[in-house]
Amino acid sequence: MPAIVEFYDLVSLLQNSSGKHFVLCDENTYKDCYKTFCKLIGLNIQSIVIKEGESQKKLDTCEYVWQTLLDEQAGRDALLINLGGGVVSDIGGFVAATYKRGIKYVNVPTSLLAMVDAATGGKTGVNFRGLKNIIGVIQPPELVIIHTPFLKTLPNQHLKNGFAEMLKHALLEGSEELHLLIDNVDTHAFYNDDIILKSLAIKEAIVAQDPNEIGLRKILNLGHTIGHAIEFAAQKNANNILHGEAVALGLIAALKLSVTKLNFNQNEADIIIDFIRKHYPTPTWIKLSHKAILNAVLQDKKNNDQQIKMVLLKAIGQPVYDVSCTLQEIENVLLEI
């Protein structure tokens, strides 16, 4: 699955496609990015606009997009271009993978989170009854186009949202990548093409070895077992937290568990945790949400044999997947967070 920084491959794909073309946006990316996108490719493509936000990542939204494609008589040769952040990538990929048993799609991520994570790897899906990505399929896009000027439309909080996934990739890869991020966080690593593409390459290399998440790809879930559970608790109790903010807290939990279960170096863990805390303060409402978080952990789709399975670290660059953790261990680390 190629990741590119130019648009000529997309133009070539459009010119050689006989079917109808559509651009899926949310309200924000339609306002901030759609016209720019059309200018970049030199074509005006019909838009399908959905509401913005994680709350729209549901089957009702998919039904609206499916119905629009039907109304426009889109055939199996149609092409759906997902122009937006992680929600648009996930919904658009799922819609494309299931409409008439599958049409081609392209991801043009406009957020840092989508550029380094959601738009790549082929995972698609929606939330169901508050549980993250519980319904979906793995279906890679035809192209992923990285155009970093789109990041200029984002507030700093949403850049930090994506930076958490870059931090995860660095922890998986090694200390050199981790120090590169830490040393550049205050000099806008968010906008650095080389750092962004290097982070993306880490994920792509892992996905290439295990596209269907049978083994190695599971390591990309570092920080996500508890991170997703925190997102679930936030939604259930009408609190707000971005995906990357929740993953950052999940990384703290994973590092603490790594120290106790895999002998990860305590001093290194403390340095990384202090860095995360500096940039991602813990919301006060989490203290009141432990029960909801623990219930969501029990529903995590990575669990098997009724055991909670987590990704932990022996050391920076040495992840271990399918580490069994008890609910008590997770509750203890939540109290520490």
N, C-alpha and C positions, 0 to 999 in steps of 0.2 A: 504494500500500500504506500504509494509515494507521497511525501510531503514536499510541497514546492512553494516558492515565494513569488512566482510570476503567474500571470493569468493566461499565457498563450496556450497551455495545455487544455484549459477549460474551453477557450474559444474553439480550439480544434475539435474537442469533444462535441460541442454544440453544433458545429458545422457538419459533423459527420453523423449526427443523430437525426433520424427521420420523425421522431415523435415530438410531442408538445413538451415545452419547458416551463418550469415554475420555480419561483423563489419563495421559500418559506422564511418569514421574519416574525419577530415579535414587534410590539408597538414601538419599542425604543430603537431597535435596529432598522426598522422601516424608516423612522424619522432621521436617524443619524448616519446610516450606512447604505441604504438601498440605492439612492441616486448615485452615490460615489461608485458603488459596485457596478451599476449599469454603464457608467462612463468608462470605468476601467476595462470592461470587456467590449465596449462599443456596441452594445445591444440593449434593447428594452425588453425585459422578460416579465411576464405576468406575475404579480406578487400574491401570496396568500398570507394574511396577517393574523396572528393570534395575540392574545393578551400576554403580558410579560409576567415572569415570576415562577418560582418553583411550584406554586399552587396550581399552575396550569398544566403541570406534567401528569396528566390523567387521561383516562380513556375518552372522556367527553371531548377533550381537545383533539384527540386523534379522529374521533368521529366527524368533527367539523372539517378537518383536512381531507379525510377520505371522501366525504360528501362533496366537497369542492372539486376534487379531482374527478369524481363521477359526473358532476354537473358540467364540467368542462370537457367531458369525453376523453379523458386521458387514458391512453392504452398502455399496454405492457412495454411499449417502446418509449414511454415518457421518462423525463429526467427531472428529479427534484433537487434543487440547490438549497441547502440549509445555511442561511446567512444569519448568524447570531451566536449566542453563548451556548453553554452546556445544555440548557433546557431545550433550545431549538434543535441542537444536534441530536439529542436523545430522542425527542419526539419525531423529528423529521426522518431520522434513520429507521425508527420503528414503523412509521407510516409507510415509508418506501419499501421496507422489507416485507410488509404484509399486504400491501395493495396489489390486487390481482396476482398474488403469490410472489410478488417481488418486482420492483422497478429499480433502475439505477438511481443513485443519489451521489451528490458531491457536498462536502462540508467546507464552508468558508467561515471559520470561526472569527468572531469579532471581540471576544474576551480572552484574557490571558488564561483563565481556567480552561476554556474550550481549546485554545491553541496547544496547550501542553498536555491535555488530558482527554476531555470529553469528545473532541472531534476526531480523535485517532483511536485505533484499536478495534473498531467495529462493534463495540457494545452499544446497543440501543435499548430503549425501554421507557416505561412510565412507572410512577408510583401507584400503589393500590392500598387503600385503607391505611394510609399513612406510612407504609413500609417502602423504603427506597428501592427503585428499580426492580421491583419484585416480578413484573411482567415485561418480558422483552426477548430479543433474539440477538445473536452475534452475526452481523452482516456488514462486511467492510464497505466503505464508500469507494467510488471509482477514483476520486481525488480528494486530497486535503490541501487547501491553499492557505498558506500563512502569509498574511499581509499585516505587518505590525503597525502601520499607521492607524488602523482601526482602534488601537488601544488608546489613542489620544481622546477618544470619546468617553472614556471611563473615569469615574471618580477613584481616588486612591484606595478606598475600601475594596473595590472590586479588583483592583490590581493585586492587592494583598490576598484576595480570595484565590487567585491563581498561583500566587507565589508559594502558598502552602503545598500545592502539588509538586512544584519544582523542588521544594525542600525535601519532600518524600522521595523523589527520584534521586536526589543527591545522597540521601541516607542509604538508599539501596545500592548505589553505584560505588561510592568510595569517598574518602576524606578530601581528595583534591577537589571534587565537584562541590562538596559541602562547603569547604572554605571559600571557593569561588563565589558562591551565593552569599554567604555571610559577609564577606569582605565588600560585596558590591550592593548590598541591600539599600544602603543609604545614598547610593549614586545611581539610582533608578535602573537596577538590573531588570526591572519589569519591561523596559523598552529596548533592551540590548538583544539585537537579532541573534548574535552568536550564542549567548547564554540560553535564550529561549529555544533555539533549534537544537542545542546540545541536550537540553532537558527532554525535548521531544524525541531525540534520537535514542535516549536511554529507554524510554517506554517502547518505542518501535522495535528495538532490538529484542526486548523481552517478549513482546507480542509475536514477533516473527518466529520465535522458537516454540511458542505454545499458544497458537491463536484461539483455541477453544477452552483455555483455562483448565486444563487437565492437571497441570502441575506447576511449572515455573511461573506462569503468569499470575498465580495467586499472590506472589510477593507484592504486586501492585496494590494489594489491599492493605498495605501497611497504614495504620492509623484509621482505617475505615470502619472496622467493626464497631468501635465505640463512637467514632465520628458520625456514622450513619444513625446510630442510636440516639445521639444528641440531637441530630436534625429531627428525628421522629418525635422526641420529647418536646422540642420547640414548637413543632407544628401542632401537636396535641394540646398544648397549653397556651397557644396563641402568642408565643414568643418568637423573636426574630433572630436568626443566625444564618450566615452564608455557609455554603458547603465547605469552602476552604477554611473558614474559621472553626467549624466543627472538626474538620480533619486535623487541624493544628492541635486541638485539644486531644484528639485521638492519638496523635503522635506522642504527646506527653505521656499519655497512659501506656502506650506501647513501649516507650523507653523505660518507664518505671518497671513494667513487667519484665522487660528484657534483662534488667539488672538482677531481679530476684530469681528469674527462671533460667536464664541463659548466661549469667555472669558477665553481662555487658559492663564495661568499665564505668564505675560510679561517677568518677570525675568528668569523663566525657559526657555522660548522660546529663549531669548537672549543668554543664556549659551549654549544651544544646537546648535543654529545657528552659534555662534562663533566657536564651535568645528568643525562643518561641513565646514565652510569657511577655517579653518586652513588646512584641509586635502583635500578640493576640491575647488580650486580657480575658480572663474567665468571666463570663456573664454571671451576675449574682443569682439569676433564676435557677441555675443548674443545681444549687444546693437543695432546692425544693422539688427537683425532678428525678431523683435517683431511681425511684420505683419505675417510672415510665422508661427511663434509659435502660434499666436492667431487663425489663420486659421486651424491649426492642432488640437487645443483644441476643436474647433467647430465640428470636425470630430471624436472625441473620441468615441469609441464604447460603453462606459458606459453612455453616454448621453441618455436621453429619453424625450419625449414631448418637443423637441427642447430646453431643458434646460441643462446647463452644470452641471454635477453632480460630486462632489468631495468627497474624504474621508478626514475628518479633525479630530481634537482631542479636546475633552473637557479638558483632562488632560493626562499625560503619562499613558498609559494603558487603556484609555477610548476613543476609536475611535468611530466616527459616520460616517456612509456611507450615500450616496445620499443627501449630503448637496448641495442645489442649489446655484450657484455662477453666477454673471453676468460677461459678457465679460469685462466690465469696471473694475470690482474688480480684475480680473486676469491681466489686463493690468497694473493696479496700482502696483500690487505686482511684476510684471516683472520689472517695473522701479526701484523698491526698490532693487531687486536682482542685 
